[in-house]
């Protein structure tokens, strides 16, 4: 219960007061409750505070820096653990409050404003909209895709990236201070040097040597203090996404990616960087198709690869290893709803070819261990394919082969379950027999025992 300046928790069954706090300001504040947490939004400071509902202790606080001061409407709805949908006039943001990142954003250009009323966990938000022309009010539902709900979703999407400043071009040189230093450093201690990179100067040098991959690599690795050809913890200070995008543009425009291997090692490093620019991921798989090593590395390490391109590659290649890598990447990076939605857009021929490939790969492979590993991962994706297109959309012959394939998998699962049960039973019987035998020996140590000349035991397998 929130009244005046006091927040009180009551047990309605016993009608008793459990806890009360009077030092939580409720002026200009909006409160929402979600899974044991109280979300407070301050309309003046544009900040969120999260409280534990049982103790009313502050768990986390964060301000939203990209909300303009002249904004007319700001509303929010909680849709998941630490996930909030925030609307600023006619723009909606999906925020991660703990990591301080904007997961996704959408602009309703035909609306004057969109005010949220309530949210349903991981599903949708309900709100009232006002059109720009007629001023008509409507009750609308907007679907919400939460993503994988881990750190990967927030990479390169900090609140600061959405703050519009007049001095963006002057931020080429960035100084990072060590995290373990306090606000005040003792005069007797020497302040360590901050890690700085003059990105503009480095970029000019790289452009001058864009025709020589060896010189290009030498400048890239030396100027950025990179020790290995892949991203490590020591490279965490290279955080300028615009610089990374510009370097990629130089490489993609000036080097060939046929089978000649004439490309700089800097590209391999960039493909492992967690801040690889999202806008540069489109078309990479098709561009690197003639470079097997580069192609596989892109699949395995490059973040934020487009789902439609991954599915296209998966449905057009006939390589067990690459199929396994791509399918694992799809299942790890995207939700089932987004995968099924993209599958519905694909041509029927590509889907049928993919199903035939899985069936033939399962029946023709001689390596049982490899077949099992590939089948287990592809079977999960196959179930999504069938769920999205429907069984009745498949041709009779393919449907028959698919039925036999699934029946064979079910029989294998049943056999494995029976074998596991037999092993469990025999193990339990053996353990019980040993325990009983040991107890018998301990209780009859002084008693003479007549031994048989020989014994016969039967072992059931």
Secondary structure, DSSP 8 states (H G I E B T S, - for coil): -EETTEEEEEETTTTEEEEEES-S--TTEEEEEETTEEEEEETTTTEEEEEETTT--EEEEEE-TTS-TT-S-EEEEEEETTEEEEEETTEEEEEETTTTEEEEEEE-TTEEEEEEEEEETTTEEEEEEEETTT--EEEEEEE---TT-SGGGGTT-BGGGG---TTGGG-SEEEE--TTS-SS--TTS-----EEEEHHHHHHHHHHTTT-HHHHHHHHHHHTT--SSS--GGGTT---HHHHHHHHHHHHHHS--STT--S-HHHHHHTT-TT--GGG-TTHHHHTTT-HHHHHHHHHH-TT--HHHHHHHHHH---HHHHHHHHHHHHHHS-HHHHHHHHTTS-HHHHHHHHHHHHHHHHH---HHHHHHHHHHHHHHHHHHHHHH-GGGS-HHHHHHHHHHHHHHHHHHHHHHHHHHHHHHHHHHHHHHHHHHHHHHHHTTTS-----S--------
